[in-house]
Amino acid sequence: TLQSVIKGAHQGSIYSIHSTADGFATASKDGSVGLWDPLFELITRLYLTKAPPGYKGLCVRSVCWGGEKILAGTKDSEVFEIGVQNREKPIVLVQGHAEGELWALAVHPKKAVFATGSDDKTIRDLSEVVHIKNCKEVLHEMKYFPDGNYLAVGSNDNFVDIYSVSQGYKYLGRCSGSSSFITHLDWSADSTHIQTNSGASERLYYQVPE
């Protein structure tokens, strides 16, 4: 028998509820975790979308509350650890790609880090939380600038997008003109040009803006 209804518990769908001796934890599509007492009175709400490691569109699919720590799993394969006493600074324990196969991997030429791209259409730097989704299609290829300052990403959108690594992978611009998806790309030794191969067997050259 239905005993009560809590309206407006979250701004999006609720995907998970975890019960403990202290109360309940809820996970939602709105990117937040709710903590409730045993009578389902709201204690606090934790918005991962607003925390430093979070990002717009983050969706919490599962949650577990034990003592002073909360674990939250997201749709995009991250696991966040949240301290009850330090809730504004969640820690990312695990991250990955959300679906399909991993197609692209680029190793930084100077640092012990690498970036990946996959069927989920996102770019990820797995040394930190970097989650970028500018493309509509699969990412097939990526390469770092020889000095590591920029990253070039080729996709099935038929484009090569350029990102500034030193500015947190800020989007800088796009190389267009290919008639098919990008299969391979590479920088010139002096970092002034990019060459690409495509699904139409094209070989194109682009000059990098200064």
N, C-alpha and C positions, 0 to 999 in steps of 0.2 A: 504494500500500500504506500502510495506517495505521501510523505509526511510534510515536505516543504519544498519551496522553489526559491533559489537565490537568483534574482534577476540582475543582469548586468555584471555578473561575476568577472567576465572578461569582455574585451571588445571584439574578440574573434572566437572561433571554435575552440572548445576545450578538448585536447587530445589525450590527456593523462591526469589521473588523480592518484596520489600516493598517501596512505594513511600511516600515522605514527602515534606514539603515546602523547606527543605534544600537539597533535592536530592533523591537518591535511595540507598537502602541497598540490597545486594544480599547474598544468602546462598548457599554453595556448598558442594559437596561430598568430596572435597579436604580438608575439615576441616577448611575453612576460611570464614570470612565475609568481603565483599567488600563494601566500602562506596564511593558513586559517587555524583558529583555535578549535578545540574539540566540539564546540557548538556552531562551528562554521561562521564565526565572526572574523572578518578580515584583520590579520595582524599587520601585514605589509605586502606590497607588490614590488617585484624586482623586474625592471625593464631592461632586458639584455640588449635591446636595440639602441639604448641610450648609453650603455657602458662603453668604455674605450675599445674593447675587443669586438664589440657588436657592429652591426651594419643594418642598413635599411632592408626590410623584407625578411629578416631573420624569423624563423618559425620554430617554436619549441614543441617537440613531439613527445618527449618523455621527461619525467622528473622523479627524483628520489631524495627524501629529506631524512637525514640522520644526525641528531645532535646539533653541532655547530656548523655543519656543512650541508650543502645542497648540490646535487649533480643534475645537470639539465642537458638532454640530448636534443639536437636540432635536425631539421629536415635535410640540411646540407652537410650532415655527417660530423658536426663538431660535438664535443662533450665539454661543457663548462663546469668548473667547480666554483661555487659561491660560498664565501664565509658569511655566516649570519652577522658577525660583528664587523665585517669589512665588505659589505654587500655592494659597494660602489666600484669594487675592483675585482671582478670575476677573472678567473684564470682559465685559459684554454688548455685542456689536457690532451685532447685529440682533435685533429681535423683531417678532412679528406674531401673527395668529390662525391657528389650526391647520386650520380647515376651513370650507367654505361661504362665505356672503356676509357682509359687514359691514353691519349694519342701523342701529346707533346710534352717534352721535358727539356729544360735548359739549365745548365750549370753555370753559376756566376763565375766569371774568370778570375776574381780576386778574393771572394769570400766563400766560406763553407756553407753555401745555401743553394737552393735550386727552385725553379718555378715549374709548375705543371699546368696543362690544359686538357680538358676531356669532353666527353659527350654532354656534360651538364652545362657547357658554354661558359664556364668560369675559369679565371686565371687565379692560381694560388701560389703564394710564396710560403712554403711549408716551414720556414724558420720563424714566421710570425703570422698573425691573422691578417691576410690580404685576400679579399674576396671581391673580384671585379667581374661584372657581367655586362659588356658592351655589345656583344655579338648575338645574333639571332640563331646562328648555326654552330655546328661543332668546331672546336679549335683543333687544328691539325698539326701545327708547327710553331715553334718559337725559338728565338735565339737572343742572347744578351749581346749588346754592343761590346766590342773588344775591351774597353776599359771598364765595363760593368755599369755605366751610367744610364743606359737605356735598354729596354726590352722590346723586340719586334715580335708580333704575334700574327700568324697567318690562319685564316679560318675558311670554312665552307661558304662564307658570305662573299668570297672572291676578293677580300681585302687583306691588307697588312696594316695592323694598328701599332702605333708607337707609344710607349709609356716611359715616363721618367722614374727610374728606380730611386734616385735620391729624394724625390718628392712623394714617396709613398705610392709609387706606381700611378702617378697622375697621368691621365690620358692626354697626349700631345697632338696627335693627328693621324691621318689615314692615307695609305698608298692605294689608289684604285686603278682600274684599267684592265685587270685580268678578266678573261671571259669565263673562267671556271675556278673551282676551289683550289686553294693553295696547298700544294703537297710538300714543298721544301722551300727554305729561304736561308740566306746567309749574308753576313756583312762583308764588305771589302776590308782589307787589312788596315787601310787608313781611316775606316769608319765613315766614309763619305757617301757610300752607295750600298744599296741592298739589291740582291738578285733573287728572283723567285722562279720556281717551276709550278705549273698548274696541271689540273686534270685534263686540260686540252693540249698538253704537251708544249705549252708556251714557255719561253724563257724571257722574263722581263727584268729591266733594270730601273731602279729609282734613285734619284739623288736625294740625300738627306738634307733637310733645311738646316742652315746654320743657326 
